[in-house]
């Protein structure tokens, strides 16, 4: 095993200019991540200089067997924390050979919204709070829970410390550092309310880069849990009953909301979000109705309400924003399995471009 470890950790730059590029994309379910590697002749830091590639879409439920080729377009580059050196991750989206985005390619439509002059001028910032649950591999039961049984009630676990309160911290810390190494703008981590559940935050990041970064952070977490022999779940309600679900609270601001008088702009934006509530809910993650019950720090899925410092609201405005009269607000409705390309671009489209 020591020899295997030595080989894995070889520094290629000692003997060659060649690098390994791991091309990463989103599979047919909209949540499964896929990747494969190729050798490049030297370091690359501009995605437009990377070659397009292809994959068998029939094996990812994204193309029929008789016409299975799907084309990968490189969109963003990150450092590879597993291989190190000059090796890279390449976040891609997927197209037909004719150049049309395939149905599961949500990035293409998001990029059009973020490139709109009115959206670009507002410099939308996002802070994405990704909750997730770690599961024991063979029984698919949360890490730290007795098999077939339940731990003590929620209370001690949120931001908790100790062997009976925090489960999987080594995975969480490894992920934190790996993301920072990769160039993902991770701003923090914490243990969540349900034992075995954690959260990391990405941002503030501008426009589509927030979604690119969240997808890469998810990929890194999948790789680390693979090594640890733990299953990663983004299910919005992994355990039924009196346990918190898992969300992806989305913090949002624009140049107008961050400027003097921004609080009035925020209130108008929230009003527009309320008028399209069910349209947003439909796009905010599968199974979200199991989470948005009006309990466990959520608003009921059929009710739209907002409030200052209210974690039972659909939209929460922070005390600091209210006091300063400008800043950001938090959309608490997105589920942990939401597509960040969809959610971030939809919030921008509704609040900036949509004219009721």
Buried (B, 14 or more C-beta within 10 A) or exposed (E): EEEEEEEEEEEBBEEEEBBBBBBBBBBBEBBEBBBEBEEBEEEBEEBEEBEEBBBEBBEBEBBEEEEBEBBBBBBBBBBBBBBBBBBBBBBBBBBBEEEEBBEBBBBBBBBEBBEBEEBBEBEBBBBBBBBBBBBBEEEEBBBBBEEEEBBEEBEBBBEBEEEEBBBBEEBBEBBBEBBEBBBBBBBEBBBBBBBBBBBBBBBBBBBBBBBBBBBBBBBBBBBBBEEBEBBBBBBBBBBEEEBBBBBBBBBBBBEBBBEEEBBEBBEEBBEBBBEBBEEBBEBBBBBBBBBBEEEBBBBBBEEBBBEEEBEBBBBBBBEEBBEEEBBBBBBBBBBBBBBBBBBBBBBBBBBBEEEE
